[in-house]
Amino acid sequence: MGKGTQDKSSQKEYIVNRVDMLLQVLDTIDAETAGVEEIDRIIGMLDDLELKCKQFRYDWEKSEKDEK
Protein backbone atom coordinates (compact mmCIF):
# COMPACT_ATOMS: atom_id res chain seq x y z
CA MET A 1 0.00 0.00 0.00
CA GLY A 2 1.04 3.62 -0.49
CA LYS A 3 2.74 6.01 1.87
CA GLY A 4 0.47 7.67 4.41
CA THR A 5 -0.80 11.16 3.70
CA GLN A 6 0.27 13.37 6.59
CA ASP A 7 -0.12 17.09 5.95
CA LYS A 8 -3.42 18.88 5.40
CA SER A 9 -2.58 19.94 1.87
CA SER A 10 -1.77 16.38 0.81
CA GLN A 11 -4.87 15.06 2.53
CA LYS A 12 -7.06 17.61 0.76
CA GLU A 13 -5.44 16.70 -2.57
CA TYR A 14 -6.10 13.02 -1.84
CA ILE A 15 -9.81 13.77 -1.31
CA VAL A 16 -9.98 15.85 -4.50
CA ASN A 17 -8.36 13.02 -6.48
CA ARG A 18 -10.77 10.45 -5.04
CA VAL A 19 -13.79 12.61 -5.86
CA ASP A 20 -12.45 13.06 -9.40
CA MET A 21 -12.04 9.30 -9.69
CA LEU A 22 -15.62 8.78 -8.49
CA LEU A 23 -16.88 11.27 -11.06
CA GLN A 24 -14.99 9.44 -13.80
CA VAL A 25 -16.59 6.16 -12.76
CA LEU A 26 -20.02 7.80 -12.78
CA ASP A 27 -19.37 9.22 -16.25
CA THR A 28 -18.55 5.77 -17.62
CA ILE A 29 -21.74 4.15 -16.34
CA ASP A 30 -24.39 3.60 -18.97
CA ALA A 31 -27.73 4.27 -17.28
CA GLU A 32 -29.47 1.88 -19.66
CA THR A 33 -27.26 -1.12 -18.94
CA ALA A 34 -25.97 -0.43 -15.42
CA GLY A 35 -26.70 -3.00 -12.79
CA VAL A 36 -26.32 -3.63 -9.11
CA GLU A 37 -22.56 -4.16 -9.51
CA GLU A 38 -22.05 -0.57 -10.62
CA ILE A 39 -24.10 0.76 -7.71
CA ASP A 40 -22.15 -1.46 -5.31
CA ARG A 41 -18.88 -0.13 -6.73
CA ILE A 42 -20.05 3.47 -6.20
CA ILE A 43 -21.18 2.68 -2.66
CA GLY A 44 -17.80 1.09 -1.95
CA MET A 45 -15.96 4.14 -3.26
CA LEU A 46 -18.14 6.44 -1.15
CA ASP A 47 -17.58 4.27 1.93
CA ASP A 48 -13.80 4.38 1.38
CA LEU A 49 -13.92 8.15 0.92
CA GLU A 50 -15.98 8.59 4.08
CA LEU A 51 -13.52 6.48 6.06
CA LYS A 52 -10.56 8.49 4.77
CA CYS A 53 -12.31 11.81 5.51
CA LYS A 54 -13.00 10.67 9.07
CA GLN A 55 -9.35 9.68 9.45
CA PHE A 56 -8.21 13.06 8.14
CA ARG A 57 -10.68 14.82 10.45
CA TYR A 58 -9.18 12.96 13.39
CA ASP A 59 -5.68 13.91 12.22
CA TRP A 60 -6.68 17.58 11.90
CA GLU A 61 -8.29 17.64 15.35
CA LYS A 62 -5.20 16.02 16.85
CA SER A 63 -2.97 18.52 15.05
CA GLU A 64 -4.99 21.44 16.43
CA LYS A 65 -4.79 20.06 19.97
CA ASP A 66 -1.04 19.51 19.66
CA GLU A 67 -0.59 23.15 18.60
CA LYS A 68 -2.23 24.40 21.81
C-alpha positions as CSV (number, residue, x, y, z in Angstrom):
1,M,0.0,0.0,0.0
2,G,1.0,3.6,-0.5
3,K,2.7,6.0,1.9
4,G,0.5,7.7,4.4
5,T,-0.8,11.2,3.7
6,Q,0.3,13.4,6.6
7,D,-0.1,17.1,5.9
8,K,-3.4,18.9,5.4
9,S,-2.6,19.9,1.9
10,S,-1.8,16.4,0.8
11,Q,-4.9,15.1,2.5
12,K,-7.1,17.6,0.8
13,E,-5.4,16.7,-2.6
14,Y,-6.1,13.0,-1.8
15,I,-9.8,13.8,-1.3
16,V,-10.0,15.8,-4.5
17,N,-8.4,13.0,-6.5
18,R,-10.8,10.4,-5.0
19,V,-13.8,12.6,-5.9
20,D,-12.5,13.1,-9.4
21,M,-12.0,9.3,-9.7
22,L,-15.6,8.8,-8.5
23,L,-16.9,11.3,-11.1
24,Q,-15.0,9.4,-13.8
25,V,-16.6,6.2,-12.8
26,L,-20.0,7.8,-12.8
27,D,-19.4,9.2,-16.2
28,T,-18.5,5.8,-17.6
29,I,-21.7,4.1,-16.3
30,D,-24.4,3.6,-19.0
31,A,-27.7,4.3,-17.3
32,E,-29.5,1.9,-19.7
33,T,-27.3,-1.1,-18.9
34,A,-26.0,-0.4,-15.4
35,G,-26.7,-3.0,-12.8
36,V,-26.3,-3.6,-9.1
37,E,-22.6,-4.2,-9.5
38,E,-22.1,-0.6,-10.6
39,I,-24.1,0.8,-7.7
40,D,-22.2,-1.5,-5.3
41,R,-18.9,-0.1,-6.7
42,I,-20.0,3.5,-6.2
43,I,-21.2,2.7,-2.7
44,G,-17.8,1.1,-1.9
45,M,-16.0,4.1,-3.3
46,L,-18.1,6.4,-1.1
47,D,-17.6,4.3,1.9
48,D,-13.8,4.4,1.4
49,L,-13.9,8.1,0.9
50,E,-16.0,8.6,4.1
51,L,-13.5,6.5,6.1
52,K,-10.6,8.5,4.8
53,C,-12.3,11.8,5.5
54,K,-13.0,10.7,9.1
55,Q,-9.3,9.7,9.5
56,F,-8.2,13.1,8.1
57,R,-10.7,14.8,10.4
58,Y,-9.2,13.0,13.4
59,D,-5.7,13.9,12.2
60,W,-6.7,17.6,11.9
61,E,-8.3,17.6,15.3
62,K,-5.2,16.0,16.9
63,S,-3.0,18.5,15.1
64,E,-5.0,21.4,16.4
65,K,-4.8,20.1,20.0
66,D,-1.0,19.5,19.7
67,E,-0.6,23.1,18.6
68,K,-2.2,24.4,21.8
